Amino acid sequence: MIYMAKKCGVKKSVKKSKYVCEVCGLIISVDETCKCVDTCDIICCGKQMKEKK
């Protein structure tokens, strides 16, 4: 399984965000954004990960 970040989708923020893969259950914590673009997609199992609330 390959995990990759693709530009377009993750909200820029100063708070820590968690994202979960709805296919395999992987959870990713984003502590700091790269600030190179406004948004980024985080892709796992071929689908965009959803922000965990």
C-alpha positions, -999 to +999 in steps of 0.1 A: +000+000+000+014+034-009+005+066+009+010+100-007+001+136-002-014+154-032-018+191-034-054+204-028-077+196+002-063+198+037-073+230+055-045+253+066-046+258+104-025+262+134-043+235+154-033+199+150-056+180+127-063+142+124-073+125+092-087+089+089-088+065+060-123+051+057-109+020+039-081+007+062-085+029+093-051+046+092-051+078+112-026+106+104-019+136+126-010+169+109+010+190+133+021+217+109+012+225+073+038+231+046+022+265+036+033+261+000-004+260-012-037+268+004-049+232+006-037+196+001-053+162-003-041+133+018-047+101-002-047+066+013-061+034-004-068+055-035-093+078-016-091+112+000-088+109+038-115+126+059-108+149+089-115+131+121-137+150+145 
